[in-house]
Amino acid sequence: MQPYPLLLHKFTDHAAKWHGDAEIVTGGGTAPATPIGYARLRDRSVKLSAAFATLGLGQGDRIATRAWNSQAHMECWYAAPGIGVVCHTLNPRIGAAALAEMAGQAGDRLLVASPDQAALVEELVALCTAVEHVLILDEPGAAGVPLPIVDGVRIWTQRELIDQPATAIPWGGISTAPVWHRSSRGSKSRSRLASRPFGWV
């Protein structure tokens, strides 16, 4: 048994250490395939974690993503839990009003979106009072796509956000939140993680 919780960033650490040159390929539709090695993916995710922290995001905060199957979206999925932030997707089959209600209930502070989702972002920001920042991902074909126009919320591109001065942070958050899991008999039971850093022993 490992002497630490088996959480998402630990998979990334393991892959970067032992399979750093192995490639993950993202893409779909008309987007070109984009390969990246696990070591570089981890490095970029850690930088994005630090960038999230510069926005004031931390343990227990929530962010919402409305993005396609891209490398940039994948980086968000590793970066968010790297600092204890909850990351959830907004279903593309659901309308803006219902998505805004979900984001409002979650208290999402950051909205992450693909460049071609600008119109929806404008609708959501108008309906979601908790959203403080919008991050437009750097995806293939993003150059020249106009950014959303919104009031009272800062719009960032991924490159711009990562280039902000950031303080080095530990890779891993701290959790004292209850965790639901299923027993072997299928019933739900509740446990609580000890208050300790995810990735530090």
N, CA, C and O of each residue as an XYZ file, in Angstrom:
804
protein
N       0.837     -1.194      0.000
C       0.000      0.000      0.000
C       0.875      1.249      0.000
O       1.876      1.312      0.713
N       0.495      2.233     -0.797
C       1.237      3.482     -0.813
C       0.907      4.310      0.431
O      -0.217      4.248      0.930
N       1.888      5.095      0.944
C       1.659      5.850      2.187
C       1.032      7.217      1.921
O       1.341      8.179      2.624
N       0.161      7.319      0.922
C      -0.487      8.595      0.602
C      -1.790      8.295     -0.134
O      -1.932      7.218     -0.713
N      -2.744      9.226     -0.122
C      -3.993      9.009     -0.869
C      -3.721      8.910     -2.367
O      -2.919      9.674     -2.905
N      -4.375      7.987     -3.032
C      -4.183      7.802     -4.469
C      -5.120      8.759     -5.213
O      -6.237      8.394     -5.579
N      -4.653      9.965     -5.423
C      -5.444     11.018     -6.044
C      -4.906     11.347     -7.434
O      -3.843     10.868     -7.829
N      -5.646     12.163     -8.164
C      -5.384     12.367     -9.584
C      -3.966     12.849     -9.869
O      -3.319     12.356    -10.793
N      -3.480     13.806     -9.086
C      -2.153     14.336     -9.400
C      -1.058     13.287     -9.202
O       0.019     13.405     -9.788
N      -1.320     12.262     -8.383
C      -0.336     11.196     -8.205
C      -0.172     10.366     -9.482
O       0.928      9.910     -9.791
N      -1.269     10.174    -10.221
C      -1.165      9.490    -11.512
C      -0.295     10.307    -12.462
O       0.528      9.760    -13.195
N      -0.490     11.626    -12.437
C       0.293     12.504    -13.304
C       1.771     12.457    -12.926
O       2.640     12.387    -13.795
N       2.049     12.496    -11.620
C       3.441     12.423    -11.165
C       4.090     11.124    -11.633
O       5.214     11.129    -12.135
N       3.374     10.010    -11.463
C       3.912      8.703    -11.845
C       4.179      8.642    -13.346
O       5.241      8.194    -13.779
N       3.206      9.095    -14.135
C       3.372      9.048    -15.590
C       4.521      9.930    -16.041
O       5.291      9.545    -16.921
N       4.647     11.123    -15.440
C       5.728     12.040    -15.821
C       7.096     11.461    -15.479
O       8.056     11.634    -16.230
N       7.181     10.772    -14.340
C       8.461     10.213    -13.897
C       8.879      9.006    -14.713
O      10.037      8.894    -15.115
N       7.932      8.091    -14.963
C       8.281      6.809    -15.564
C       7.939      6.700    -17.048
O       8.469      5.832    -17.741
N       7.073      7.558    -17.534
C       6.657      7.501    -18.941
C       6.600      8.915    -19.524
O       5.684      9.254    -20.272
N       7.584      9.721    -19.171
C       7.563     11.134    -19.520
C       7.451     11.428    -20.998
O       6.853     12.432    -21.386
N       8.023     10.559    -21.841
C       7.990     10.792    -23.288
C       6.788     10.149    -23.973
O       6.538     10.405    -25.151
N       6.043      9.321    -23.248
C       4.839      8.723    -23.840
C       3.836      9.830    -24.144
O       3.683     10.764    -23.357
N       3.158      9.731    -25.273
C       2.321     10.827    -25.737
C       0.839     10.589    -25.487
O       0.333      9.473    -25.601
N       0.157     11.689    -25.140
C      -1.301     11.743    -25.142
C      -1.674     12.583    -26.358
O      -1.078     13.635    -26.591
N      -2.639     12.135    -27.120
C      -3.044     12.861    -28.321
C      -4.485     13.318    -28.152
O      -5.374     12.505    -27.899
N      -4.712     14.612    -28.290
C      -6.060     15.162    -28.199
C      -6.446     15.763    -29.544
O      -5.586     16.051    -30.376
N      -7.733     15.947    -29.745
C      -8.233     16.529    -30.985
C      -9.568     15.919    -31.335
O     -10.026     14.971    -30.697
N     -10.172     16.463    -32.335
C     -11.467     15.951    -32.748
C     -12.125     16.912    -33.710
O     -11.797     18.098    -33.735
N     -13.038     16.412    -34.490
C     -13.704     17.257    -35.470
C     -12.710     17.758    -36.502
O     -11.970     16.973    -37.095
N     -12.695     19.059    -36.714
C     -11.768     19.642    -37.687
C     -10.445     20.039    -37.055
O      -9.532     20.472    -37.758
N     -10.322     19.896    -35.710
C      -9.083     20.290    -35.034
C      -7.977     19.282    -35.329
O      -8.232     18.079    -35.369
N      -6.751     19.763    -35.537
C      -5.647     18.829    -35.772
C      -5.301     18.080    -34.494
O      -5.514     18.587    -33.392
N      -4.770     16.876    -34.642
C      -4.329     16.104    -33.491
C      -3.158     16.818    -32.829
O      -2.264     17.326    -33.505
N      -3.173     16.853    -31.489
C      -2.142     17.562    -30.740
C      -1.499     16.602    -29.750
O      -2.145     16.211    -28.778
N      -0.230     16.206    -29.969
C       0.432     15.301    -29.033
C       1.210     16.063    -27.957
O       1.738     17.147    -28.206
N       1.270     15.478    -26.762
C       2.089     16.033    -25.686
C       2.534     14.880    -24.800
O       1.767     13.947    -24.559
N       3.771     14.941    -24.314
C       4.274     13.918    -23.415
C       3.781     14.142    -21.995
O       3.406     15.256    -21.631
N       3.782     13.083    -21.193
C       3.292     13.197    -19.817
C       4.124     14.173    -18.988
O       3.578     14.903    -18.160
N       5.433     14.191    -19.202
C       6.272     15.097    -18.415
C       5.918     16.557    -18.714
O       5.807     17.378    -17.803
N       5.746     16.861    -19.985
C       5.396     18.239    -20.350
C       3.977     18.573    -19.909
O       3.702     19.701    -19.499
N       3.079     17.605    -19.990
C       1.717     17.832    -19.527
C       1.719     18.183    -18.038
O       1.021     19.101    -17.609
N       2.498     17.454    -17.267
C       2.565     17.749    -15.838
C       3.115     19.145    -15.605
O       2.568     19.896    -14.797
N       4.198     19.506    -16.306
C       4.789     20.835    -16.126
C       3.775     21.939    -16.440
O       3.665     22.914    -15.697
N       3.043     21.782    -17.533
C       2.066     22.797    -17.918
C       0.895     22.841    -16.917
O       0.360     23.912    -16.629
N       0.512     21.692    -16.404
C      -0.576     21.647    -15.434
C      -0.174     22.317    -14.126
O      -0.975     23.026    -13.518
N       1.068     22.094    -13.691
C       1.556     22.735    -12.468
C       1.570     24.256    -12.641
O       1.192     24.986    -11.725
N       2.001     24.734    -13.806
C       2.003     26.178    -14.065
C       0.583     26.733    -14.047
O       0.343     27.830    -13.542
N      -0.357     25.967    -14.601
C      -1.736     26.423    -14.614
C      -2.321     26.408    -13.200
O      -3.123     27.277    -12.856
N      -1.930     25.435    -12.381
C      -2.336     25.433    -10.975
C      -1.903     26.726    -10.291
O      -2.689     27.368     -9.594
N      -0.646     27.095    -10.500
C      -0.128     28.331     -9.901
C      -0.883     29.546    -10.430
O      -1.150     30.490     -9.687
N      -1.226     29.518    -11.724
C      -1.982     30.625    -12.306
C      -3.375     30.713    -11.689
O      -3.865     31.810    -11.417
N      -4.015     29.565    -11.466
C      -5.321     29.569    -10.789
C      -5.193     30.200     -9.405
O      -6.062     30.957     -8.973
N      -4.099     29.878     -8.715
C      -3.900     30.424     -7.368
C      -3.756     31.941     -7.397
O      -4.184     32.610     -6.457
N      -3.165     32.501     -8.452
C      -3.038     33.960     -8.548
C      -4.404     34.636     -8.681
O      -4.540     35.826     -8.397
N      -5.411     33.878     -9.112
C      -6.772     34.420     -9.195
C      -7.492     34.338     -7.847
O      -8.636     34.774     -7.716
N      -6.810     33.778     -6.855
C      -7.423     33.630     -5.546
C      -8.154     32.323     -5.360
O      -8.851     32.135     -4.364
N      -8.002     31.410     -6.313
C      -8.658     30.102     -6.196
C      -7.844     29.195     -5.285
O      -6.614     29.221     -5.302
N      -8.534     28.406     -4.502
C      -7.843     27.496     -3.600
C      -8.750     26.383     -3.139
O      -9.798     26.131     -3.733
N      -8.341     25.716     -2.075
C      -9.014     24.530     -1.576
C     -10.522     24.729     -1.474
O     -10.995     25.639     -0.792
N     -11.272     23.866     -2.161
C     -12.721     23.870     -2.068
C     -13.441     24.778     -3.040
O     -14.665     24.702     -3.149
N     -12.713     25.651     -3.762
C     -13.365     26.493     -4.767
C     -13.787     25.647     -5.955
O     -13.301     24.533     -6.145
N     -14.699     26.190     -6.752
C     -15.208     25.463     -7.918
C     -15.000     26.256     -9.187
O     -15.131     27.480     -9.205
N     -14.671     25.535    -10.258
C     -14.614     26.139    -11.581
C     -15.457     25.284    -12.534
O     -15.602     24.076    -12.349
N     -16.005     25.940    -13.551
C     -16.808     25.237    -14.557
C     -16.101     25.316    -15.898
O     -15.486     26.334    -16.219
N     -16.183     24.250    -16.681
C     -15.578     24.255    -18.008
C     -16.636     23.959    -19.066
O     -17.477     23.074    -18.904
N     -16.571     24.715    -20.139
C     -17.400     24.444    -21.329
C     -16.425     24.426    -22.501
O     -16.220     25.439    -23.169
N     -15.834     23.272    -22.739
C     -14.744     23.183    -23.705
C     -14.745     21.821    -24.375
O     -15.339     20.857    -23.890
N     -14.061     21.779    -25.503
C     -13.970     20.552    -26.281
C     -12.822     19.684    -25.796
O     -12.119     20.036    -24.848
N     -12.637     18.547    -26.453
C     -11.629     17.563    -26.060
C     -10.256     18.012    -26.550
O      -9.732     17.488    -27.533
N      -9.684     18.987    -25.854
C      -8.411     19.575    -26.281
C      -7.354     19.376    -25.206
O      -7.660     19.040    -24.062
N      -6.116     19.591    -25.597
C      -5.020     19.525    -24.632
C      -5.212     20.570    -23.536
O      -4.993     20.290    -22.357
N      -5.621     21.768    -23.927
C      -5.799     22.843    -22.951
C      -6.854     22.477    -21.914
O      -6.693     22.775    -20.730
N      -7.936     21.828    -22.354
C      -8.982     21.404    -21.416
C      -8.444     20.324    -20.481
O      -8.731     20.330    -19.284
N      -7.672     19.410    -21.026
C      -7.085     18.351    -20.206
C      -6.163     18.947    -19.137
O      -6.142     18.478    -17.999
N      -5.409     19.972    -19.504
C      -4.526     20.626    -18.532
C      -5.329     21.199    -17.366
O      -4.878     21.152    -16.221
N      -6.516     21.742    -17.649
C      -7.376     22.259    -16.581
C      -7.791     21.148    -15.626
O      -7.858     21.349    -14.414
N      -8.069     19.974    -16.187
C      -8.542     18.869    -15.361
C      -7.462     18.354    -14.423
O      -7.786     17.783    -13.382
N      -6.181     18.540    -14.759
C      -5.110     18.190    -13.836
C      -4.737     19.372    -12.948
O      -4.377     19.180    -11.786
N      -4.818     20.584    -13.472
C      -4.411     21.766    -12.714
C      -5.345     22.058    -11.549
O      -4.886     22.399    -10.459
N      -6.643     21.929    -11.763
C      -7.608     22.286    -10.719
C      -7.444     21.440     -9.453
O      -7.252     22.002     -8.374
N      -7.512     20.105     -9.549
C      -7.341     19.318     -8.321
C      -5.937     19.418     -7.743
O      -5.716     19.085     -6.579
N      -4.977     19.879     -8.562
C      -3.622     20.067     -8.059
C      -3.549     21.072     -6.924
O      -2.606     21.039     -6.133
N      -4.544     21.983     -6.825
C      -4.596     22.918     -5.698
C      -5.902     22.750     -4.914
O      -6.314     23.652     -4.184
N      -6.546     21.595     -5.068
C      -7.743     21.314     -4.287
C      -8.998     21.968     -4.799
O      -9.968     22.111     -4.054
N      -9.007     22.378     -6.079
C     -10.172     23.024     -6.686
C     -11.015     21.973     -7.393
O     -10.480     21.067     -8.032
N     -12.326     22.095     -7.279
C     -13.253     21.192     -7.948
C     -13.511     21.698     -9.361
O     -13.808     22.876     -9.558
N     -13.398     20.818    -10.334
C     -13.582     21.178    -11.740
C     -14.721     20.332    -12.306
O     -14.686     19.105    -12.221
N     -15.720     20.982    -12.877
C     -16.827     20.216    -13.466
C     -17.199     20.798    -14.827
O     -17.010     21.986    -15.088
N     -17.727     19.940    -15.675
C     -18.081     20.353    -17.028
C     -19.516     20.840    -17.085
O     -20.367     20.417    -16.302
N     -19.769     21.742    -18.032
C     -21.122     22.197    -18.336
C     -21.562     21.475    -19.602
O     -20.955     21.638    -20.661
N     -22.591     20.696    -19.492
C     -23.048     19.817    -20.567
C     -23.463     20.624    -21.805
O     -24.311     21.511    -21.702
N     -22.881     20.328    -22.964
C     -23.221     21.088    -24.178
C     -24.636     20.850    -24.678
O     -25.093     21.563    -25.571
N     -25.345     19.867    -24.128
C     -26.718     19.592    -24.553
C     -27.746     20.405    -23.758
O     -28.944     20.333    -24.032
N     -27.274     21.174    -22.779
C     -28.180     21.918    -21.902
C     -28.113     23.405    -22.222
O     -27.039     23.925    -22.522
N     -29.238     24.085    -22.161
C     -29.315     25.491    -22.489
C     -28.673     26.388    -21.447
O     -28.353     25.951    -20.341
N     -28.490     27.658    -21.818
C     -27.768     28.607    -20.974
C     -28.437     28.806    -19.622
O     -27.744     28.875    -18.607
N     -29.763     28.902    -19.578
C     -30.458     29.162    -18.317
C     -30.217     28.036    -17.313
O     -29.948     28.294    -16.140
N     -30.315     26.781    -17.777
C     -30.097     25.634    -16.884
C     -28.637     25.544    -16.463
O     -28.342     25.226    -15.310
N     -27.718     25.823    -17.390
C     -26.294     25.802    -17.049
C     -25.977     26.881    -16.020
O     -25.196     26.655    -15.096
N     -26.587     28.055    -16.182
C     -26.358     29.141    -15.232
C     -26.852     28.766    -13.844
O     -26.227     29.107    -12.839
N     -27.975     28.061    -13.794
C     -28.498     27.622    -12.492
C     -27.535     26.640    -11.835
O     -27.292     26.716    -10.630
N     -26.984     25.711    -12.632
C     -26.011     24.755    -12.096
C     -24.774     25.474    -11.573
O     -24.301     25.204    -10.469
N     -24.257     26.397    -12.388
C     -23.055     27.130    -11.993
C     -23.315     27.981    -10.754
O     -22.442     28.133     -9.899
N     -24.517     28.531    -10.666
C     -24.866     29.327     -9.501
C     -24.944     28.489     -8.241
O     -24.473     28.907     -7.183
N     -25.539     27.307     -8.346
C     -25.624     26.410     -7.189
C     -24.244     25.946     -6.751
O     -23.980     25.786     -5.559
N     -23.366     25.732     -7.725
C     -22.005     25.296     -7.407
C     -21.157     26.439     -6.863
O     -20.164     26.201     -6.175
N     -21.538     27.679     -7.164
C     -20.723     28.818     -6.757
C     -19.444     28.923     -7.564
O     -18.400     29.301     -7.033
N     -19.520     28.590     -8.844
C     -18.326     28.630     -9.691
C     -17.753     30.046     -9.753
O     -18.469     31.003    -10.046
N     -16.462     30.167     -9.475
C     -15.796     31.474     -9.510
C     -15.063     31.717    -10.821
O     -14.791     32.861    -11.183
N     -14.744     30.643    -11.532
C     -14.036     30.745    -12.814
C     -14.790     29.937    -13.849
O     -15.189     28.800    -13.597
N     -14.981     30.527    -15.009
C     -15.595     29.839    -16.146
C     -14.531     29.656    -17.210
O     -13.941     30.628    -17.682
N     -14.285     28.409    -17.588
C     -13.283     28.065    -18.597
C     -14.015     27.643    -19.864
O     -14.960     26.856    -19.804
N     -13.581     28.165    -21.013
C     -14.322     27.873    -22.239
C     -13.405     27.795    -23.449
O     -12.335     28.403    -23.490
N     -13.861     27.023    -24.437
C     -13.213     27.014    -25.741
C     -13.492     28.345    -26.441
O     -14.499     28.992    -26.154
N     -12.613     28.759    -27.353
C     -12.795     30.057    -28.019
C     -14.117     30.196    -28.757
O     -14.675     31.291    -28.820
N     -14.630     29.096    -29.320
C     -15.867     29.196    -30.094
C     -17.123     29.225    -29.227
O     -18.239     29.211    -29.747
N     -16.941     29.265    -27.909
C     -18.076     29.326    -26.986
C     -18.335     30.744    -26.472
O     -19.015     30.926    -25.462
N     -17.796     31.742    -27.164
C     -17.883     33.129    -26.683
C     -19.319     33.586    -26.472
O     -19.615     34.231    -25.466
N     -20.208     33.268    -27.392
C     -21.598     33.724    -27.262
C     -22.248     33.140    -26.010
O     -22.957     33.843    -25.290
N     -22.005     31.853    -25.752
C     -22.566     31.229    -24.561
C     -21.943     31.817    -23.298
O     -22.635     32.032    -22.302
N     -20.639     32.077    -23.341
C     -19.970     32.687    -22.189
C     -20.637     34.012    -21.824
O     -20.869     34.291    -20.647
N     -20.944     34.823    -22.832
C     -21.599     36.108    -22.577
C     -22.952     35.910    -21.891
O     -23.299     36.660    -20.979
N     -23.710     34.911    -22.321
C     -24.997     34.619    -21.684
C     -24.812     34.155    -20.242
O     -25.513     34.612    -19.339
N     -23.865     33.246    -20.035
C     -23.665     32.684    -18.706
C     -23.186     33.727    -17.711
O     -23.671     33.780    -16.581
N     -22.243     34.551    -18.122
C     -21.711     35.564    -17.204
C     -22.819     36.521    -16.772
O     -22.862     36.950    -15.619
N     -23.711     36.853    -17.697
C     -24.814     37.751    -17.357
C     -25.747     37.132    -16.320
O     -26.411     37.853    -15.575
N     -25.801     35.789    -16.266
C     -26.717     35.090    -15.369
C     -26.051     34.567    -14.099
O     -26.741     34.217    -13.142
N     -24.721     34.509    -14.080
C     -23.983     33.897    -12.964
C     -23.251     34.969    -12.176
O     -22.196     35.442    -12.598
N     -23.796     35.350    -11.051
C     -23.200     36.436    -10.269
C     -21.915     36.018     -9.561
O     -21.113     36.875     -9.189
N     -21.706     34.714     -9.368
C     -20.518     34.255     -8.640
C     -19.267     34.234     -9.509
O     -18.154     34.228     -8.983
N     -19.431     34.221    -10.836
C     -18.270     34.127    -11.730
C     -17.462     35.427    -11.668
O     -17.996     36.516    -11.882
N     -16.175     35.292    -11.373
C     -15.281     36.441    -11.259
C     -14.323     36.561    -12.436
O     -13.882     37.656    -12.785
N     -14.004     35.413    -13.046
C     -13.034     35.382    -14.136
C     -13.517     34.424    -15.219
O     -14.235     33.461    -14.948
N     -13.105     34.715    -16.451
C     -13.340     33.811    -17.577
C     -11.983     33.501    -18.205
O     -11.187     34.400    -18.476
N     -11.737     32.218    -18.429
C     -10.498     31.783    -19.073
C     -10.839     31.184    -20.430
O     -11.573     30.199    -20.516
N     -10.303     31.782    -21.488
C     -10.470     31.246    -22.841
C      -9.238     30.409    -23.170
O      -8.112     30.904    -23.136
N      -9.463     29.149    -23.486
C      -8.365     28.213    -23.681
C      -7.616     28.460    -24.982
O      -8.180     28.934    -25.968
N      -6.334     28.125    -24.956
C      -5.511     28.177    -26.162
C      -5.679     26.855    -26.897
O      -5.025     25.865    -26.572
N      -6.550     26.848    -27.877
C      -6.832     25.637    -28.643
C      -6.489     25.855    -30.107
O      -6.438     26.996    -30.564
N      -6.252     24.766    -30.858
C      -5.990     24.916    -32.288
C      -7.114     25.695    -32.972
O      -8.295     25.415    -32.768
N      -6.725     26.668    -33.780
C      -7.707     27.471    -34.483
C      -8.229     28.657    -33.691
O      -9.138     29.353    -34.143
N      -7.650     28.900    -32.487
C      -8.148     29.979    -31.630
C      -7.698     31.353    -32.087
O      -8.340     32.352    -31.763
N      -6.609     31.419    -32.831
C      -6.076     32.717    -33.251
C      -7.103     33.479    -34.079
O      -7.674     32.947    -35.031
N      -7.324     34.715    -33.705
C      -8.246     35.556    -34.455
C      -9.695     35.443    -34.048
O     -10.526     36.217    -34.523
N     -10.031     34.483    -33.167
C     -11.412     34.350    -32.704
C     -11.666     35.439    -31.665
O     -10.908     35.539    -30.700
N     -12.706     36.258    -31.827
C     -12.937     37.347    -30.866
C     -13.276     36.831    -29.480
O     -13.960     35.818    -29.328
N     -12.788     37.542    -28.466
C     -13.076     37.177    -27.084
C     -14.497     37.605    -26.707
O     -15.056     38.510    -27.327
N     -15.073     36.969    -25.709
C     -16.399     37.399    -25.249
C     -16.352     38.842    -24.749
O     -15.307     39.320    -24.306
N     -17.473     39.518    -24.822
C     -17.595     40.873    -24.302
C     -18.537     40.820    -23.103
O     -19.733     40.572    -23.256
N     -17.994     41.051    -21.918
C     -18.784     40.953    -20.688
C     -18.432     42.124    -19.781
O     -17.371     42.732    -19.923
N     -19.318     42.433    -18.856
C     -19.104     43.510    -17.891
C     -18.802     42.933    -16.520
O     -19.427     41.964    -16.089
N     -17.832     43.541    -15.836
C     -17.562     43.199    -14.446
C     -16.805     41.917    -14.213
O     -16.639     41.507    -13.064
N     -16.338     41.266    -15.265
C     -15.603     40.002    -15.146
C     -14.345     40.099    -15.996
O     -14.397     40.572    -17.131
N     -13.228     39.660    -15.462
C     -11.960     39.706    -16.186
C     -11.877     38.531    -17.161
O     -12.096     37.380    -16.783
N     -11.562     38.835    -18.408
C     -11.363     37.802    -19.437
C      -9.866     37.548    -19.593
O      -9.090     38.483    -19.787
N      -9.471     36.305    -19.510
C      -8.068     35.906    -19.690
C      -7.971     34.923    -20.848
O      -8.877     34.119    -21.070
N      -6.867     34.995    -21.586
C      -6.492     33.872    -22.434
C      -5.568     32.986    -21.598
O      -4.956     33.445    -20.633
N      -5.477     31.732    -21.976
C      -4.649     30.807    -21.198
C      -3.192     31.249    -21.177
O      -2.543     31.208    -20.132
N      -2.687     31.665    -22.310
C      -1.290     32.097    -22.369
C      -1.060     33.316    -21.478
O      -0.060     33.397    -20.765
N      -1.996     34.260    -21.529
C      -1.886     35.473    -20.723
C      -1.889     35.138    -19.236
O      -1.110     35.700    -18.466
N      -2.768     34.221    -18.833
C      -2.861     33.869    -17.420
C      -1.605     33.160    -16.937
O      -1.093     33.462    -15.859
N      -1.111     32.223    -17.726
C       0.085     31.477    -17.321
C       1.304     32.391    -17.247
O       2.211     32.146    -16.452
N       1.336     33.448    -18.070
C       2.470     34.373    -18.069
C       2.452     35.347    -16.899
O       3.413     36.091    -16.702
N       1.363     35.353    -16.113
C       1.313     36.227    -14.938
C       2.336     35.762    -13.906
O       2.550     34.560    -13.752
N       2.979     36.708    -13.187
C       3.886     36.292    -12.111
C       3.133     35.440    -11.096
O       2.053     35.817    -10.641
N       3.698     34.305    -10.748
C       3.027     33.387     -9.819
C       4.043     32.849     -8.825
O       5.217     32.677     -9.152
N       3.591     32.592     -7.630
C       4.417     31.997     -6.595
C       4.375     30.480     -6.717
O       3.315     29.900     -6.953
N       5.527     29.840     -6.556
C       5.560     28.378     -6.592
C       4.657     27.817     -5.494
O       4.679     28.297     -4.361
N       3.875     26.812     -5.829
C       2.944     26.221     -4.870
C       3.163     24.718     -4.815
O       3.648     24.128     -5.781
N       2.811     24.089     -3.696
C       2.911     22.627     -3.635
C       1.938     21.987     -4.623
O       0.820     22.470     -4.804
N       2.363     20.915     -5.251
C       1.482     20.175     -6.171
C       0.631     19.258     -5.322
O       1.101     18.215     -4.866
N      -0.604     19.633     -5.106
C      -1.507     18.900     -4.225
C      -2.160     19.867     -3.260
O      -1.532     20.827     -2.815
N      -3.420     19.618     -2.934
C      -4.139     20.491     -2.019
C      -4.293     19.842     -0.666
O      -3.615     18.863     -0.355
N      -5.178     20.384      0.133
C      -5.482     19.816      1.439
C      -6.974     19.584      1.492
O      -7.745     20.478      1.144
N      -7.399     18.419      1.914
C      -8.824     18.113      1.932
C      -9.279     17.679      3.315
O      -8.678     16.805      3.940
N     -10.354     18.306      3.780
C     -11.038     17.809      4.968
C     -12.489     17.538      4.627
O     -13.310     17.326      5.520
N     -12.816     17.544      3.328
C     -14.204     17.386      2.893
C     -14.623     15.933      2.960
O     -13.797     15.038      2.778
N     -15.910     15.687      3.222
C     -16.385     14.309      3.191
C     -16.304     13.727      1.797
O     -16.509     14.441      0.815
N     -16.013     12.455      1.695
C     -15.906     11.773      0.418
C     -16.912     10.624      0.395
O     -16.933      9.796      1.305
N     -17.744     10.575     -0.642
C     -18.715      9.489     -0.781
C     -18.092      8.354     -1.575
O     -17.388      8.586     -2.558
N     -18.349      7.146     -1.152
C     -17.891      5.989     -1.929
C     -18.907      4.878     -1.754
O     -19.734      4.907     -0.842
N     -18.832      3.901     -2.640
C     -19.763      2.780     -2.567
C     -19.083      1.579     -1.932
O     -17.923      1.281     -2.216
N     -19.813      0.905     -1.081
C     -19.303     -0.324     -0.481
C     -19.468     -1.457     -1.489
O     -20.053     -1.267     -2.555
N     -18.947     -2.643     -1.147
C     -19.053     -3.791     -2.051
C     -20.500     -4.237     -2.217
O     -20.822     -4.959     -3.161
N     -21.387     -3.808     -1.296
C     -22.787     -4.196     -1.392
C     -23.618     -3.146     -2.128
O     -24.831     -3.297     -2.266
N     -22.962     -2.081     -2.601
C     -23.647     -1.106     -3.430
C     -24.273      0.038     -2.672
O     -24.777      0.973     -3.294
N     -24.262      0.003     -1.347
C     -24.844      1.102     -0.584
C     -23.820      2.204     -0.406
O     -22.614      1.955     -0.427
N     -24.312      3.440     -0.227
C     -23.405      4.558     -0.040
C     -22.954      4.625      1.412
O     -23.741      4.416      2.335
N     -21.697      4.915      1.588
C     -21.188      5.165      2.925
C     -20.347      6.426      2.878
O     -19.967      6.887      1.802
N     -20.062      6.974      4.026
C     -19.387      8.266      4.070
C     -18.105      8.148      4.877
O     -18.085      7.524      5.938
N     -17.047      8.743      4.376
C     -15.792      8.753      5.106
C     -15.219     10.160      5.037
O     -15.672     10.982      4.240
N     -14.236     10.433      5.860
C     -13.616     11.748      5.856
C     -12.106     11.578      5.753
O     -11.494     10.837      6.522
N     -11.516     12.282      4.784
C     -10.072     12.229      4.661
C      -9.435     12.998      5.803
O      -9.990     13.987      6.284
N      -8.290     12.549      6.228
C      -7.547     13.303      7.222
C      -7.077     14.618      6.616
O      -6.873     14.710      5.405
N      -6.906     15.625      7.446
C      -6.452     16.919      6.950
C      -4.950     16.856      6.742
O      -4.164     17.054      7.668
N      -4.576     16.577      5.512
C      -3.152     16.474      5.195
C      -2.966     16.772      3.720
O      -3.893     16.589      2.931
N      -1.795     17.223      3.339
C      -1.558     17.500      1.922
C      -1.729     16.245      1.085
O      -1.347     15.152      1.504
N      -2.313     16.406     -0.115
C      -2.534     15.270     -0.990
C      -1.218     14.577     -1.340
O      -1.098     13.358     -1.218
N      -0.237     15.360     -1.775
C       0.938     14.767     -2.378
C       2.164     14.758     -1.504
O       3.266     14.503     -1.989
N       2.000     15.032     -0.221
C       3.166     15.141      0.655
C       2.999     14.195      1.831
O       1.930     14.110      2.435
N       4.080     13.485      2.144
C       4.014     12.502      3.224
C       5.115     12.790      4.235
O       5.241     12.078      5.231
